[in-house]
Amino acid sequence: MVSNIGVPGFILFFNIILWGVGLFILYIVIVAAVKNGINKSVVGQLIEKNYGINANIKTFLDRDLDND
């Protein structure tokens, strides 16, 4: 029954939530590092110069309420 889960179930649920938050923060850090690393590298600048790729591509992180 659901009512018999008790404290161990709550701890498991809390651990799963913490794992999810940690993985999301890790995802944001990796995306930012890769994006900045590629854009500032010699190869990234060469690609931008030769192909004219626009670096102003919007991601879901750019659509923040602070930007309105």
Secondary structure by P-SEA (a helix, b strand, c coil): ccccccaaaaaaaaaaaaaaaaaaaaaaaaaaaaaaaaaacaaaaaaaaacccccccccccccccccc
